[in-house]
Amino acid sequence: MAIGDGATYAPESRSAPVVGPGDFTFSVAFLDHGHIYGQTNGLIGAGAQLKAAYDPDPARLAAFAETYPGVAAVDSFDQILGDDATQMVASAAVPSERGAIGEQVMRAGKHYFTDKSPFTRIEQLESARRVAAETGRRYFVYYAERLHNEAAWHAGEIIASGAIGDVIQVVTLGPHRLSKASRPAWFFDKAQYGGIITDIGSHQVEQFLTYAGCGDATVNFARVMNVGHPDRPGLEDFGEFSMTGDNGASFYSRVDWYTPGGMPVWGDGRSFVLGTEGSLEVRKYIDLDREVPASLVLSVDSDAVRRIDCQNRVGYPFFGQMVLDCLNGTETAMSQAHIFKAAELSLRAQALAEAS
């Protein structure tokens, strides 16, 4: 697993399978972002069986097939859509194309698992909502900063236990390494990636809704900038925004592409949660100048101060829960309303920033 570049960050699963061989089959299509490897690892770790892969770029498809021996490299997306054995399609397409691909998948009777950001325009979200309701298929999103991070996941468990009381405020910091030379052209085209809050910010909004227990929120403030990359005018390298949840909880987030070269991980991502009975900090990838990689929760409540090392201890339960949700018609991993609301609020914050 590469920890220096977020585009190739793909943790190996450490959770026990929830299904046996052949009980849940998935295929992958459109491998434009490296997150498809993390999505695939998570599903395989949950016991899902990888059947087929498609990408219009032969080299990209060959690289994926080399990583996952036994996968069938197919010649068209229609072959996957028409395959009765495939129950889910995982995809990491160019962001502006993700919504339309998802609609094709759901109309073909399959569940969809896309990389974030799931949409670049609010119209895509509204259309996907309608198709999900019409077909009864699920539109899952790989909000990896919580779902594929042991400390971030465990923080949610601590909060849900009531240890820090009711959540008053959530602050998230989402710095990322730009790795400009290795990024594809679409990464710098705002029409294709949607803006920094739509992109990185969707992770942050999902964490806020989860940690604060909100079903909705109001966007108070948002701005985006290109501070240091005039050679890439389509890039937004800095963003910040704030929201107030429907239960009164406060939220502030900063996202950026300014992880410096000396940082051994792709970003010092952190979350801070203030509750009525305590607080916690999540250090997702590094304990700066002490430990790398790291996955830590620093918690204080009415009983004690705790430094909780989550690395290789918590696993990634989301993927197994998602598989079982597909099989059983449940919403244990994440409700469809929550998935779409996180996307909607990031899109609305992006729009506010652009209008300011």
N, C-alpha and C positions, 0 to 999 in steps of 0.2 A: 504493500500500500504506500503510495506516494503522499507524504505529508507536507511537502514544500509547495505543492501546486493544487489548488482547490479543484481545478478541472479534471484532475486524475485521482481525486480522493475517492477511494472505493474500499471501505472496510470489509474485512472478511467476517462472515456471520459467526456469532458465538452462541446463538440460541438453539435450543433443541427443536427438531422438526415437529410440526403439528399435524402433518399428514404423511401417509405412507407413499411408496413409489406408485406413480400413476394416478393418485387421487386428485391432483390439481396440476394442470398442464398450462404452461404459458409460452408465448413466443415473443420475439422482440423485432422492432422495425424502426428505421430512421435513427441512426446512431451518431447524430451530429455532435452531441456533447458527451464527454467522458463519463458523466454521471450514470450513463446506462450500465456501466460496470458495477457501480454500487447498487443500483436497482436490482440487477441480476443476481449479485451475491446475496442480497437480502432475501430474495425469493427462494433461491436454491437452499439457503440455510434453513428456511422454514419448511423445507421438504418438497417444494414445488419442482416440477420436472420441466426443464427447458427443451423445447422441441425444435423450433425453427427461427431463423434470423433473416432479415431482409434489409438491405441498404443499397441505394443506387450507385454508391461508390464501391467498386470491387475491392480496392485496397482496404478500405475501412471494414468491409464485411469479412475479408480474409483475416484481418487482425483480430476481430471478435471471435471468429471460428477457431483461431489458434488458441485463444485464451480458454474457450469452452469446447473442448473436443467432444464430438458426438452431436453437436447442434447441426441441423440441416440448413445449409445456406441456400435460400430459394431465390428465384429470379424475379418475383413480383410481389407486391404487397397484397394483391388479390389472392394469392395462394394462402397467405396467412388468414385473411378475412374469411376465406371459404373453407378453412380447416375446422371440421366439427370437433376435433379433439382439443383445440386451443380454447381455453376458458378465459384467459387474460392476455392482453397485448401490452408490453412495456415499451416505452418509447422515450427518446431524448432528441426530438427533432429540433429544427430551428424554432425558437419560441413563437414567432408569428404564425407558424403552421400547426402548432400543437392542438388548438381547439378543433380545427377541421378534421384532423386525423382522429381525434377522440370521438367525434361524432360518427365517423365511418366505423370505428371499432364498435361502438355501442349499438349502432343500427345493424351490425353483423351479429349481434347477440352475445358480445363478449365484454368483459370488464376492461377498463383502461387504466394504466398506471403511467403517468407522464412525469417527466422531470419538471421542476419549477423553473421559471414561472409558467403557469399553465395557460395563460392568455396574455396578449399584448393590448387588447382593446376590450372595453366593457361589452360591446356587441357580441364578441365571441363568447364571453361568459354567459350572457343571457341566452344565447342559442344553445350552448351546452347544457344549461339548466333544463331547458325544455326537452332536449333529447334524452337526458338522463331520466326525467320524469316519465316520458313517453315509453321508453324501452325497459325501464326497471334495471338497467345496468349501472354500475358504479364508475365514477370518474375520480380516481385516486391521484394524489399529487405527492411527489417525492420532496417533501419539506425536510431535507436531510439534516439541517442544523439542529433539529430536535429528534427526528426519527432515527437518524443514524449517528447519534452521539450519546454515549452512555450517561454522562453527567447531566446533559440536558433532559434526557428521558427521566432519570432518577429524580431530578428536581421537581418534575411534575408529580411524581409519586409522593414526595415529601409534602408538597403543597396540598395534594388531595387528601392526605392523612389528617390535615388540620394542624400540623405542628407549628406553623407560623401564623395561624389565624386567618382572617379574611385579608385578601390581597388589596393593598392600597395603591401601589405603583409597581410597574415593570419598566426597566430600562434595559435595552439591548444595544450592544455594540457589534457591528458586523464588518470589520475590516477584511479585505481580500487582497491577494497578490495579483497584480495585473497580468504579468507574463505576456507583455504586449507582442513580442515576436512570434509566439506560438499560437496566438488566437486567430480563429478564422475571420474572414471578412465580415460575416454577419454580426459578429460580436460588436463591431463598431458602427453598425447601421441601426439607428434608433427605431426605424420602422420594423426592423426584424427582431430586436431584443426587447423593445418596449420601454426602456428607461431604467435607471438604477433602482428606483423604489419598486417598480413593478417586478424587477428581477430579484436582487438581493433582499429588498424590503419585504417580499412576500414571506420569506422565512421568518422575519422578525414579527410580522403581524400574526402569523400562526402561533408563535410562542406566546405572544401577549394574550390572545384569545384563550389559549389553553391554561396558562398560569393564572390568569385573572378570572377565569370562568365566565367570560363574556360571550354573548350570542351575537352582539353587534357593537358598533362604536361610531363615534363622530370624529371626523378628521378636523383637527384644530389648526394645524400649521404644517406646511411642507415646502421644502425648496431643494433644488438640484443645481449642480454646477459642473462645469469643466474647468478646473483650476489649472492643471498642469500639463494638458495634452492638446495644444492647439493644432498639432498635426493630425489629430483625430477628432474633427469637429462634431461627429455624431456620438462621441463617448460622453457619458456623464460619469465623472470620477468621484463625486461627493454628493451625498444626499442626507437629509435629516427631516424628521417629521414627528408629530405628536398626535395623540388621539385620547378621547375619553370614552371608556366603555359604558355599555348600557346599565351597568351596575355601579357606575361612579369611579371605577378604577382608572388610574392615569397611566399613560404610556408615552415614552420617548425613545426614539431609535436614531442611531447614526450608522450609515453604511458608506463604504468608500473602497477605492482601489489603491490604497496607499500603504499596504504592508511593505516595509523596507527590505532591502536585500539581505540584511543581517539577521532577519527573523527566520528561525529554522523551520517554522510551520507556515502555512499559507495565510494565516490570520489569527490574531489574538482575540478570537471571539469570546465575548462575555455576556452574561445576563445578570441583572440585579433585581431581586424581588423583595419588596417591603411589605410585611404583613402586620396585622394588629398585635400579634403575639411573638414576632420574631422576623428574621430576614435571612436571605441566602444570596450567595454569589455563585455563579457557574463559570468555571474556567474550562472552556470546551476542549482546547487543543494544546495548551501549554501553561505551565506555572512559571511565569517569566523569570529567567535567571536561576531556576531551581530544577525543573524537570521537563523533559520533552521526549516523546509526547506525553500529555497529561490529560486527564479527564476527571475534574475535581468539582465537588460541591463544598463550599464553606458555609456552614449553617450556624445560626445562633437562635436559640429559643429560650423559654422560661427555665429549662433544665440545664443546658450546657452549650458550650461552643464546640462544634464538630468540624473536623476536616475529613471529608468522606472521599476516599479514593475509589472511583468508579471504573478505572481502567481494567478491562478484562474481567469485570465482576457483575455487570448488570446485563450485558447482552443487548439485543435489539428486538424487543418483543413485538414491535409494530408489525413486522412482516408476517409473522404467524397469525396475528390478530386479523390482518387484512385478508389473508387466505381464507381463514375461517368465516369472516364476514361474507366473502363471495359465495362460499359453499352454503352458509346457513341463513343468509338474508339478514344478518345482524349489523350493528354499527358500533362494535366494540373498539376497533382501531381508531376510527375517526368518522364522525357523521358526515354525510354528504353536504348538509347545510354548513357545517364548520369548514369543510374544504373550500366550498365556493365563497364563503364569507371572507376567508383570509385573502383569497384572490381579489375579491371585489374591493376590499378596503385598501389593498396596496394599489390597485388601479385608480381608486378615487384619490388617494394621496398623491400619486404621480400626476393626475390631472390638475389637482390644486397647485402643485409646484409649478407646472407648466403655465398655469393661468396667472401666477403671481408676478 
